[in-house]
Amino acid sequence: MIYSFSNSGFRDPETGVYNQTYFMEVFHREWYRHLREQQSLALLYLAPLLPGLVNQPHLLDFFTGRIQASLLRATDLLARLNQQLFAVGLFNTDEMGTRTVINRISHQLQAFSVEYRQHHGIGLDYRLAACLCLPNMDIKPELLFIEAENRCMKGDKDADDVLLTIARN
């Protein structure tokens, strides 16, 4: 296979999703647009919990493919932030829309886990956290990233506790 350099500046080479730099640029731009237009946005963090003994080179590619299949709007953005963390930006959304996307992602990843278990004898799990926010001058965009990462790494699996709405301080 010949590597394509046309997307190398903003794509993760292992998964094909956007990289952290591109995601941060777009998210920052969208933050200020949403601030001007008084629209809410959401940030989701996903951390696949990969078994240590599994050596599947395309596993993360399949994982992100399932997430990508859950994102139906062209404006929804999936990116790889680091080796074990992915982010989804949902722009111009509300709580109901964010919960709908969370449910679609959960269903896709549960189906993927079942299929993977059938073929490899072990299922895959993940952590998910989401922060919904109406940007204002009192909230910095970094707050969403910090809160989403903290909640994702904490690992709450309660579906009602996955989504946090961030309001004025």
C-alpha beads as a LAMMPS data file, in Angstrom:
LAMMPS data file: protein, C-alpha beads

169 atoms
168 bonds

1 atom types
1 bond types

-500.0 500.0 xlo xhi
-500.0 500.0 ylo yhi
-500.0 500.0 zlo zhi

Masses

1 110.0

Atoms # bond

1 1 1 0.000 0.000 0.000
2 1 1 1.292 3.429 -0.920
3 1 1 1.014 6.041 1.821
4 1 1 -0.892 9.155 0.809
5 1 1 0.660 12.419 1.873
6 1 1 -2.405 14.430 0.866
7 1 1 -4.066 13.990 4.271
8 1 1 -0.976 13.482 6.401
9 1 1 -1.121 16.947 7.944
10 1 1 -4.443 16.496 9.695
11 1 1 -5.102 12.747 9.860
12 1 1 -3.889 10.136 12.322
13 1 1 -1.958 7.580 10.228
14 1 1 -3.122 4.538 12.247
15 1 1 -6.854 5.245 12.367
16 1 1 -7.466 7.764 9.583
17 1 1 -9.449 10.081 11.877
18 1 1 -8.413 13.673 12.478
19 1 1 -5.381 14.335 14.655
20 1 1 -5.267 16.398 17.829
21 1 1 -3.864 19.532 16.195
22 1 1 -6.585 19.717 13.567
23 1 1 -9.310 18.939 16.102
24 1 1 -8.138 21.663 18.478
25 1 1 -8.034 24.228 15.673
26 1 1 -11.563 23.405 14.528
27 1 1 -12.952 23.169 18.060
28 1 1 -11.468 26.524 19.031
29 1 1 -12.880 28.175 15.911
30 1 1 -16.305 26.606 16.535
31 1 1 -16.221 27.665 20.201
32 1 1 -16.004 31.324 19.255
33 1 1 -18.600 30.964 16.509
34 1 1 -20.982 29.340 19.012
35 1 1 -20.202 32.102 21.500
36 1 1 -21.230 34.740 18.949
37 1 1 -24.336 32.867 17.814
38 1 1 -25.338 31.645 21.305
39 1 1 -25.418 27.971 20.280
40 1 1 -24.455 25.049 22.473
41 1 1 -21.840 22.439 21.658
42 1 1 -20.661 19.176 23.176
43 1 1 -17.325 17.469 23.654
44 1 1 -17.201 13.685 24.050
45 1 1 -14.167 11.716 25.175
46 1 1 -13.846 7.997 24.415
47 1 1 -11.157 5.730 25.820
48 1 1 -11.073 2.178 24.444
49 1 1 -10.045 -0.340 27.093
50 1 1 -7.894 -2.660 25.039
51 1 1 -6.819 -5.998 26.469
52 1 1 -3.060 -5.996 27.027
53 1 1 -2.473 -9.259 25.220
54 1 1 -4.401 -8.346 22.082
55 1 1 -2.135 -7.635 19.140
56 1 1 -4.490 -6.534 16.394
57 1 1 -2.980 -3.821 14.201
58 1 1 -6.324 -2.602 12.830
59 1 1 -8.300 -2.794 16.071
60 1 1 -8.364 0.973 16.661
61 1 1 -9.246 1.514 13.009
62 1 1 -12.296 -0.750 13.415
63 1 1 -13.145 0.934 16.740
64 1 1 -13.070 4.422 15.225
65 1 1 -14.971 3.190 12.190
66 1 1 -17.861 2.250 14.465
67 1 1 -17.770 5.643 16.140
68 1 1 -17.660 7.361 12.755
69 1 1 -20.721 5.344 11.674
70 1 1 -22.580 6.811 14.660
71 1 1 -21.913 10.389 13.598
72 1 1 -24.542 11.243 11.029
73 1 1 -23.946 14.969 10.609
74 1 1 -21.114 16.242 8.443
75 1 1 -20.189 18.765 11.129
76 1 1 -19.558 16.118 13.833
77 1 1 -15.833 15.681 14.267
78 1 1 -13.877 12.627 15.493
79 1 1 -10.193 12.864 16.384
80 1 1 -7.462 10.896 18.081
81 1 1 -5.946 12.891 20.923
82 1 1 -3.312 10.395 22.045
83 1 1 -2.622 6.653 22.161
84 1 1 -5.664 5.841 24.292
85 1 1 -8.065 8.771 23.924
86 1 1 -10.446 9.959 21.213
87 1 1 -12.587 13.097 21.106
88 1 1 -15.839 13.891 19.334
89 1 1 -16.964 17.455 18.756
90 1 1 -20.716 17.955 18.357
91 1 1 -21.562 21.441 17.217
92 1 1 -24.914 23.238 17.412
93 1 1 -26.466 20.531 19.554
94 1 1 -28.562 20.386 22.691
95 1 1 -28.902 17.848 25.492
96 1 1 -31.331 15.632 23.586
97 1 1 -29.125 15.636 20.477
98 1 1 -26.023 14.859 22.527
99 1 1 -27.756 11.973 24.306
100 1 1 -28.911 10.633 20.929
101 1 1 -25.318 10.576 19.650
102 1 1 -24.094 8.997 22.908
103 1 1 -26.715 6.246 22.534
104 1 1 -25.793 5.633 18.874
105 1 1 -22.103 5.388 19.775
106 1 1 -22.869 3.038 22.674
107 1 1 -24.971 0.756 20.474
108 1 1 -22.310 0.661 17.753
109 1 1 -19.513 -0.108 20.230
110 1 1 -21.558 -2.773 22.029
111 1 1 -22.226 -4.484 18.683
112 1 1 -18.523 -4.230 17.849
113 1 1 -17.624 -5.798 21.205
114 1 1 -19.999 -8.715 20.580
115 1 1 -18.556 -9.306 17.091
116 1 1 -15.008 -9.074 18.394
117 1 1 -15.806 -11.530 21.205
118 1 1 -17.219 -14.016 18.656
119 1 1 -14.045 -13.890 16.564
120 1 1 -11.370 -13.479 19.234
121 1 1 -12.900 -14.781 22.461
122 1 1 -12.635 -11.495 24.312
123 1 1 -14.848 -8.421 24.277
124 1 1 -13.794 -4.811 24.228
125 1 1 -14.943 -2.131 26.604
126 1 1 -14.604 1.634 26.626
127 1 1 -15.100 4.699 28.765
128 1 1 -17.207 7.623 27.618
129 1 1 -17.705 11.103 29.025
130 1 1 -19.475 14.094 27.537
131 1 1 -19.671 17.779 28.363
132 1 1 -22.382 20.007 26.916
133 1 1 -21.888 23.755 27.062
134 1 1 -23.339 27.032 25.910
135 1 1 -20.148 29.073 25.505
136 1 1 -19.954 32.371 27.351
137 1 1 -17.206 34.762 28.353
138 1 1 -16.938 33.220 31.841
139 1 1 -16.051 29.751 30.532
140 1 1 -12.820 28.925 28.748
141 1 1 -12.865 26.113 26.167
142 1 1 -10.051 24.387 28.064
143 1 1 -12.512 23.725 30.896
144 1 1 -14.459 21.337 28.670
145 1 1 -11.336 19.367 27.770
146 1 1 -10.183 19.122 31.379
147 1 1 -13.605 18.095 32.657
148 1 1 -14.204 15.559 29.860
149 1 1 -10.809 13.928 30.379
150 1 1 -11.230 13.773 34.158
151 1 1 -14.671 12.202 33.828
152 1 1 -13.531 9.770 31.145
153 1 1 -10.531 8.582 33.124
154 1 1 -12.680 8.229 36.249
155 1 1 -14.671 5.666 34.313
156 1 1 -18.281 6.076 35.436
157 1 1 -20.447 3.660 33.471
158 1 1 -23.794 5.056 34.629
159 1 1 -25.482 6.279 31.438
160 1 1 -27.186 9.121 33.289
161 1 1 -23.825 10.332 34.590
162 1 1 -22.069 10.333 31.196
163 1 1 -23.279 13.792 30.194
164 1 1 -22.341 16.880 32.187
165 1 1 -23.797 20.283 31.366
166 1 1 -21.366 23.067 32.064
167 1 1 -22.967 26.408 32.887
168 1 1 -21.769 29.761 34.156
169 1 1 -19.523 29.681 37.202

Bonds

1 1 1 2
2 1 2 3
3 1 3 4
4 1 4 5
5 1 5 6
6 1 6 7
7 1 7 8
8 1 8 9
9 1 9 10
10 1 10 11
11 1 11 12
12 1 12 13
13 1 13 14
14 1 14 15
15 1 15 16
16 1 16 17
17 1 17 18
18 1 18 19
19 1 19 20
20 1 20 21
21 1 21 22
22 1 22 23
23 1 23 24
24 1 24 25
25 1 25 26
26 1 26 27
27 1 27 28
28 1 28 29
29 1 29 30
30 1 30 31
31 1 31 32
32 1 32 33
33 1 33 34
34 1 34 35
35 1 35 36
36 1 36 37
37 1 37 38
38 1 38 39
39 1 39 40
40 1 40 41
41 1 41 42
42 1 42 43
43 1 43 44
44 1 44 45
45 1 45 46
46 1 46 47
47 1 47 48
48 1 48 49
49 1 49 50
50 1 50 51
51 1 51 52
52 1 52 53
53 1 53 54
54 1 54 55
55 1 55 56
56 1 56 57
57 1 57 58
58 1 58 59
59 1 59 60
60 1 60 61
61 1 61 62
62 1 62 63
63 1 63 64
64 1 64 65
65 1 65 66
66 1 66 67
67 1 67 68
68 1 68 69
69 1 69 70
70 1 70 71
71 1 71 72
72 1 72 73
73 1 73 74
74 1 74 75
75 1 75 76
76 1 76 77
77 1 77 78
78 1 78 79
79 1 79 80
80 1 80 81
81 1 81 82
82 1 82 83
83 1 83 84
84 1 84 85
85 1 85 86
86 1 86 87
87 1 87 88
88 1 88 89
89 1 89 90
90 1 90 91
91 1 91 92
92 1 92 93
93 1 93 94
94 1 94 95
95 1 95 96
96 1 96 97
97 1 97 98
98 1 98 99
99 1 99 100
100 1 100 101
101 1 101 102
102 1 102 103
103 1 103 104
104 1 104 105
105 1 105 106
106 1 106 107
107 1 107 108
108 1 108 109
109 1 109 110
110 1 110 111
111 1 111 112
112 1 112 113
113 1 113 114
114 1 114 115
115 1 115 116
116 1 116 117
117 1 117 118
118 1 118 119
119 1 119 120
120 1 120 121
121 1 121 122
122 1 122 123
123 1 123 124
124 1 124 125
125 1 125 126
126 1 126 127
127 1 127 128
128 1 128 129
129 1 129 130
130 1 130 131
131 1 131 132
132 1 132 133
133 1 133 134
134 1 134 135
135 1 135 136
136 1 136 137
137 1 137 138
138 1 138 139
139 1 139 140
140 1 140 141
141 1 141 142
142 1 142 143
143 1 143 144
144 1 144 145
145 1 145 146
146 1 146 147
147 1 147 148
148 1 148 149
149 1 149 150
150 1 150 151
151 1 151 152
152 1 152 153
153 1 153 154
154 1 154 155
155 1 155 156
156 1 156 157
157 1 157 158
158 1 158 159
159 1 159 160
160 1 160 161
161 1 161 162
162 1 162 163
163 1 163 164
164 1 164 165
165 1 165 166
166 1 166 167
167 1 167 168
168 1 168 169
